[in-house]
């Protein structure tokens, strides 16, 4: 029985600008996306009955939907309509906290598409997978390839840029006492004229990366930072703690509330992370990760799934 194992990595934004609102209701953005080594693990195998797709969560301490609203299942459903594949059992081991601006749900969805293709129709062209990804969510197409890209439009228009190499990212993921309802939509609704720009700073950052230069902290501005801190002023303590720990700069990823900084060495990153943990305690989860330049890892194996072995053991 074939099993597909795959990784789904988080991302950070190396600057994010909102340039305007589109006729379709989405916003025009300019951002640089970079995958990092905080990864979920997704496994797909044939379902043992005709009850439809099922998803089980191996990391219940990280909240994530397990029903039909899970974006990985949405993606697999869209892929099935193209491939005609049968029902599957999905196991998701979460490491990326939900709703933190790190793209966990979108990454899971993209990886589900790659794993589903390997399971149902390995010959399916990349262009078809990219079209399905864009229908599932704005960030999903980026995660099909990973690495780094300049993203425009609503996030689905991608131009690859050289990924970060030889650096470490310290991720600080606040634990909110009260989650922000419909976080991204809420923050888009709080954007004012002062939060919009031409996106020139993000494009300048992309040019630096193309020239082999490190990211410029002054170009890492994020249009969501002002409304995020206005909505949850307690998050100011996160940036302050990272700066007190000796970070060269602090930036917000996506619509937050995750913050990050970039350092040159793993030892430096671990020291900085330890200081932040001591400062913030249970108010945040801190991780030190490398930048990821590759696309998601998808592996095929022919081991029998556990449910199949158990069922066979109980038959005559």
N, C-alpha and C positions, 0 to 999 in steps of 0.2 A: 504494500500500500504506500503510495507516494506521499511524502510530507515535504512541505516547503518551509524553510526557516529563513527569516529575513530581519534586517536591522532597520530602524527608523530613527534617524538622528535629529536632534534639535537644531535650531538656527539662532543666530543673532542678527541684528540689523546694524550695519556700519553706517548709520545715518538714515533718516526717514523724513521725507518732505511730502506734504499734501499740497498739490498745486491747484485743485479745484474740484468741482462736482460734475459728474457726467450726466447726460440726459437719461441714462438707464438707472440713475439713483446711486451708483457706486461713486467713489471718489477717485480722482487721478492721483497716483502716488509716484514718487521717485525714491527708490531705496536700494541699498546693496544688502543682499542676503548671503550669509556665510554659515555653512553647516559646522556643527561642533560635536565633540565626542560624548555627549550625554544622549543615550540612545534607548529607545524602547525595543523590545524584541517581539516579533510577530510570527506565529506558526499557523500554517493552513494545512488541513487534511480533510479528506472526504468525510461528510457527516454520516453517522451510523443509522440514520433514518431519514424520512422525507419531511421532517418538520421544518425545513428551511435552515438558513444560516443561523449559527449560534456563536456567541462570543463569550468567553470566560476570561476573567481578569485575575492574573497571578499576583498583582500588587494592589490589594484592596485599600492600602493606606493612601494611595494616590487616587483621588476621585476621578472617575471616568464613566461615561454612559456605557452600558452593555447591551442596550436594546437597539431597535432599528434606527435610532438617532445617532448611533456611533458612526463617525465619518468613515472609518475603515469599512464598516458594513455597507454604508451608502455607496462607497466606491466599488466594492465587490458586486453589489446589485447592478450598478451601471455597467460594469464590465461583463456581467453575465448576459445582459440584454444583447451584447455584441457577440459573445462567444457561445452562448447556449450551454454554459457549464452547469453542473449539478450543485446541490447544496454542500456547504462546507462547514467545518468546525474551525473556529478561529480562537487561538489563545494569545492573549496580549499581556506581556510583562512590562509594566510601566516604570520608567525612570524619570520621564519628563513630566513635571507637574502640570496639571491642566490650567488653562486660562492665565498663563504667566507671560505671554508674549514670545514664547520660544518655539511656537509652531508645532507642538506635539500632535494635535489632532490631524493637521494637514500632512505632517510627515507620516503618521500612521496610515492615512488614506493613500498617499502615493506609494508607500511600501506595499500596501495591500494590493494595489493595481499591479505592481511588478511581480509580487508573489502569485497573484491570481493568474496573470499571463503565463508564468512558468508552470502553473498547475493545469490550466485549461487549454491554452493555445500559445505555445512558445513562439510560433511564427507570426503572431500579431505584430504589425508594424509599430514602430515608435510613434509615428504620427497619429495613429489611432489612439494609442494610450495617452498621448499629450492632449488630444481633443477631449477625451473622457475626463482627464484630470482637471482641465479648465472648467468643465461643467460642474465638477464636484466642489471646487473651491478655488479662490484666487491664488493662494500660496501653493496649492498642490502641484502644479506643473514644475515648480522649482525643485521640489524634493525628489522628482524622478531622476534628476541628474546630480543634485547636491553640489558640493564645491562652493563656488561664489558666482554671483550674477548680479548685474544691474537690472532691477525690475521696474517696469513702468506700466502704464495703463492702470488696471486695477490690481496689478501685481503679476499678471500672467504673461506679459511681454518681457522676455528674458534675453539679455546679452551677456554671455560669460565674461568674467574678468578673472585675473589671476587670484587664486585663493590665498589666504594667509598661510604662511609656513614658518616653522621654527619659533612659534609663539604659544603661550598658554593663556587661556581665558578663565578668569575667576568669575563664576556665575553666583549671584546672590538672589535667591528666590524667596521673597517675603511670604509669610503665612498670614493671610488676611483674616482678621476676626470675623468679618462679614464679606463674603465674595461680592464683587460688583455685578449686579444683574445685567445680563446681556452686555458684557464688558466692552467689547469692541464697538458695537452699535452705540452704546451709551457715550463712549468717549468721542466717537465721530460726531455725535450730536452736540457735544460740548465744545467742539472746535470753533474758534472765532477767527475773524479776519487776520488777527495778529499771528495766528498759527499757520497761515498759508504762505507759501513762498514759490519761487520759480523752480526750485530743485537744483539750482546751480551748485550749491555746496556739495550735494551728493554726487553730482557728475564730476566735480573737481576731485572728490575722493576716489572715484572710479579711475580717473586719469592717473592719480598717484599710484594706484595698484598696478595699472598697466605699465607704469614706468619702473616697477620694482621697488617702490618706496613703501614704508609702513604706513598704516592709517594715521591721519592727522587728527588728534583729539578735537581740535577746534571745528572739524567738519563732521563730527558725530552727532550733531543736533537731531532731536526727534520731536516732531510736531505734536506727539501725544503727551510729552512730558508736562507741559503747563496744565492742560486739563486734568491729567492724572493726579498731579500733586494738589490741584485745587479741590478735586473730589475727595482725595484721601491724603490730607496734609501729614498724617503720621508717617507716610512713606519718605518724607524728608530725612528721617532718622537713618534710613538705609543708606542713602548717598553719603550722609555725614560719617557713618561708621566705616564705609569703604575708604573714604578720604583719610580718616584718622588712622586707618591701618597702613597707610603709606602708598595707596594706589596712585598711579600717575594721572589718572582721570577716572571719571565715572560716566557711564552712558546707560540709557534705557533701551531695552530690546522690544521691538514691536509696540503693542499698546500697553506693555508692562503687565504686572509690576516688576518683572525681573530686571535687575541691574547687572552690569558687568564692567570689568576692566580687563586690559590686556597687558601681560608682562612677558619678558624675554625668556625666563627660565622656570622650570617646574618647581624648583626649590623655592624660588622667590614667590611663586604663586601659592604654594602650600603654606608658607609663613604668613602671607597676607590673609589667606583664607582662615587660618587659625585665629588671627587677631579679630577678624570679622565675626567668627563664630562666638568667641569669648565676649564680644561686645553686644551682639544681638541675641544670643541665646536661642530660645525656641521661636523667636520671632521671624526666623528665616532659615532656609536650607542653603548651604554653601557647597559648591563643587568646583574643582579645578580640572579643566578639560583641555584637550588639544583641538586645534582647528582640523576639520575633516575635508580633504580635497576630493574624495572619491564619491561615486554614486552608492546608493544602498547596497549592502551585501545580500544576495539572494542565493540560498543553497538548496539543492534538491537532494532528498534521500529517499530510499525505498524501504525504510524500516516500517514495521507495522505500528499503527497508533495504539496507545494504551487501551482505548476502549475496545478495539478490535481483538486484542490479545485476551482481555478479560472476558469478552463475550464468547470467544472460541473456547476458552477454558471451561465455560459453564455449559457447553453443548455436548451431546452424546456423539 
